[in-house]
């Protein structure tokens, strides 16, 4: 199969969006381990801080929604043209690449560089780094696993 026939950017954008939704829905809302700015001086200890974090979480979800929308548009446009049958591994591989890229970018920028939040802020502060590193390792595993699937002929 010629990998160039599969809309790689579509799968990566879908993966970025799904990665963001997983983070926002599971870590922010269901588990409530953190919100967007809980380590940037806005812990969830007041209504005002929760309002700000909820707004920032909503803006974050808007960005992930736009990633998904972009991926769907690219996939739709490619699917409407004549093309060979796309193998599931090409789709799954690119989605995993996007999901992994999300984790790596979000983990490095928000957790390490900006420090605006960390993966699990419900554990003692000394353990935050371990959760952050696990998040990065998980992201790298998805990125490289997805790349291996995508490259497989």
N, C-alpha and C positions, 0 to 999 in steps of 0.2 A: 504494500500500500504506500502510496506517495503521501507522506505526512503533510506536504504543502497543500493538499486538497482539503484538509480539515481546518476549520477556522480556529486556529490556536488562540488568538486573542479573545475570542468569544468564551472559550472554556476558562481561560485565566481570569477574565472579568467576572464570570459566574462564580469562580472559586473565591476571588477577593470578596465578593458580596456575601457569599455563604459563610466565609470565615468571619466577616464582620458581624453578620447576624448571629452566628453561634456565640461570639464573644459578648455582644450586647444583650442577647436574650438569656443565655445560660449564665454567664458570669455577672452581668449587671443586674438583671431582673429576677431570675429564678433563685440563684444562689446568693445574690446580693453581696458578693465578695468585694466589689468595688464599683465606683461610678467614674465618670470621666475625670473629675478633678478632686477626688477624695484625698490625694496626697499633695495637692497643690494649695493647701490651706482651706479647703472646703469639705471637711469631714461630714458625714451624714448625722450630725448631732443637733441640727436645728432645721426648722421648716425652711428658712431662707437658703441654707446650703443644699437641702434636698431639692428645692425648686431650681436652683442653678444647675445642679447635677442632672436633674431630669431634663432640663432644656438642652444641656450639652449632650446627654445620651440621645435625645431626639435628633439633634443635628448629626451626630455620629450615625444613627440609623438612616438618616436621609442620604448620607454619603454612600453607605453600603447598598441602599436601595438603588442609587444611581449606577453603581457598579453592576448590579444585577440587571437593571434595565439595559445598560449598554451591552452587556453580554448577550442578552436575549435578542436585541436588535441585530447584532452582528451574526448570531446564530441563525436567526430568521432570514436575513438577507442571503447568507451562504446556502441555506437549505432550499431556497427558492430557485437556485441555479442548478443546472445539471451537474451532478458530481457522483463519484463512485461511492459505494456504501461506506460510511465511516465506521471504523471499528470502535466498539465500546471503550477499549483501552485508551484510544486517543482522547475521547471525551473525558473519561475518568482521570486520565493522567493530567490533562490540562486543568481540570477543576482542582485536583489535588495540588498542582503547582500554584494556582492562584490562592488557595486556602493557606498553603505554607508561606507564600509571599506575604499574605496579610499578617500572619503570626510573627514573621520575622521583622517586618517593617514596624508594625504596631509595638512589638515587644522591645525593639531597639530604641525607637523614637520615644514612645510614651512612657515606657517603664524605665529605661536606662538613661537616655539623654535628658528628656524633659522631667522625668520623675513625677508626672501628674497623677499617676495611679500605678498600682502593682496588681499582679494577678489575684492574689488572695490576701487581702488586708484583714481578714478575720483571725489569722494566726499571729503569734508574736512577731514583732517587727524583724527580729533576727532571722526568721524563716522566710521572709518575703523573697529574698534573692533566690532561694531554692525553687520556689514556685515560678518566678520569672525565668530562671534558667530552663526549667522543665518545659515551659511554654515555648521558648526558643528552640529547644531540642525537638519538640513535637512539630514545630513549624518546619525546621530543616528536614526532618524525616519525611514529612508530607511533600515538601518541595522536591527532594531528590527521588523519593519513591514515585511521585507523579512524573518527573522527568524520565525516569527509567521506563515507566509504562508507555509514555508518549514516544520514546525513541525505539521501543521494541517493534520489530517488523512483523 
